[in-house]
């Protein structure tokens, strides 16, 4: 594996060069940044900084653009209010990961029109697709570039499909009943199998990987395997704190299925009832420990399959970072419940 030397240009110079090459990118950046609060982006930046470090990725404009994409793509799906619209946008976003489509989109987008959030997301997605492939092709060759593109396309499509399904099912909360069961483990498994990709973990890490100094087809495969195994656990801890201001989350899903309710009825059942919320969260923490054990075991097996020292180190460090983030999310929920009036 050959390491690519870090660039010596500053972030400002690098980003200005990108804006000159792709004028629409500067406008897309502003639109994406206005889609969420500065605090939201600050928190997201901190997470990105932690998991790109093991990859040997400098904090370069491409990682800022990827962060913009991951934050704003969720907001875009939230904006649509019809099933047909959600199906169309999911398909269109997935199609932009085709290399020729991505390059054409970047070259043909009008520069002077006011940019929508949809155009901003598409611009960011097209850029990561084109820039990631171009960089790998330049430094590592066609095989490495094409292997990354294949993994990237698959994960973007999986993310978009699950975002679409989640959004569609929350459009009519008064009529959507997810089923009936008293098997908590099975209910959690069903929820995660449907929505684990909406957390964006796999997409974000694979989206960062073409900018790694250690890029290789084996690295992409290893990262895809690792994130696939960790994604259910990571998604679970994101929902471990039951938030009744949301239309649907794991806690609401559990109550809806166990009590044969619509998700709106389950949400109303939980709202204002701290005892019921505490009971659901306590049961989910037992599931959290099961998924934590499973994630650790799966990580150990993956490390055995990739003995290459560089890849093994990267996988080890990324898994440690993600486990640390997951623990903090879980602990923060506990702390919040302890001080909650």
Secondary structure, 3 states (H helix, E strand, C coil): CCCCCCCCCCHHHHHHHHHHHCHHHHHHHHHHHCCCCHHHHHHHHHHHHHHHHCCCCCCCHHHHHHHHHHHHHHHHHHHCCCHHHHHHHHHHHHHCCCHHHHHHHHHHCCCCCCCCHHHHHHHHHHHHHHHHHHHHHHHCCHHHHHHHHHHHHHHHHHHHHHHHHHHHHCCCCCCCCCCCCCCHHHHHHHHHHHHHHHHCHHHHHHHHHCCCCCCCHHHHHHHHHHHHHHHHHHHHHHCCCCCCCCCCCHHHHHHHHHCCCCHHHHHHHHCCCHHHHHHHHHHHHHHHHHHHHHHHHHHHHHHHHCCCHHHHHHHHHHHHHHHHHHHHHHHHHHHHHHHCC
